[in-house]
Amino acid sequence: MAQRGVFVIGATNRPEVMDRALLRPGRFGKLLYVPLPSPDERALILKALARKKHIDAAVDLSAIAKMEACENLSGADLSALMNEAAMAAQDEKSREIILS
């Protein structure tokens, strides 16, 4: 008979500030490092997020992904960036996200 139980996964961008008691065996005993995405991975993430948005054809998501301002952005950060761009487009009464 298979053993049943609860499998818990946690994520943090600041592992150095985690309470050491959480890392004891039987709790969060295993750590897995997931690095920030590379420029190519950021481009793929932005393209996946863009599928749900109206983006002007002039917007080069690959070029945006390679910008220095995007170097330390996680997937969640890129999602927030895309949402902010969509809100800015809406504020400007634009039907599409444009590069300006």
N, C-alpha and C positions, 0 to 999 in steps of 0.2 A: 504494500500500500504506500502510495506517495505521501510524503510529509507535506502538510499544508502550513502556511504561516504568512506573515506579513514581510514584505521586502521593501525597505525604505531607502530612498535615494535622496541625498541632499546636495545642494550646490551652493557655492560661495565664490565670490571674487576676492575674498579676503581671508584665506585659510589661516594666516598668521594671527588673527585675532579670535579664532575659535577657542572655546573653553576646552582644555585638554581632556576633561572628563568625557566629553562627547566622542573622543577618539579611542577610548578604551575598548578592549575586545568585548564583543557582544552589543556594542552600540555602533557607531560609525567607525568600524575598525579597519576599513580598507579605503585608501585614497586613490583617486584616479585623476591625473592631471590632464586637462583638456586645454591646449593653448589657444590663444586668440587666432582668428582666421587669418590666413595669408591674403595678399592682395587678390589672387585668383579666387580663393574661397569667398572673400568679401564680395567679389563681382557675382559669383553664383548665388550668394545669399540675396544680394540686391535684386538680381534678375528674378529670383523666385518670389520675392516680396512684390516686385513690380507687376507681376501677373494679375494682381488684384487691384491695380491702380491704373488710371489713365495717365500715361507718360508721353510727353512730346517726343517725337522721333529724334529730335536733335540732342536729347539727353543721352550722354554716353556713360552708362553705369559702370563699365569697366574702367574708364578714366577716373570716375569718382572714387571707385574702390581703391585706386592707387594713390589717391591724394594723401598727403602727410596728415591731414586732419582726421583721416579714417584709420590711421595705423593702429591705434589702441582701442578700436571699437569691437565689441562682441556682437554676436548675432542679435541679441536683445537691443543693443545700442543702435544697430543698423535698422532694426524694425522701428525704433523710436524716431530715427532720422527720417525714414520714409513717411511715417505718420505726420511728422512735423512739416515735411515738404507738402504733403497733401492738404494739411490745414492751411498752410501759407497760400497755396493755390486757391483754396476756397475763399480765403480772406480777400484775395485779389480778384475774386469773381471769375476765376479761370476754370475751365472744365478739365484742364490737364496740368500735370506737374511740368514746369518748364525750368530750364537752366538759365539763371540770370546772375 
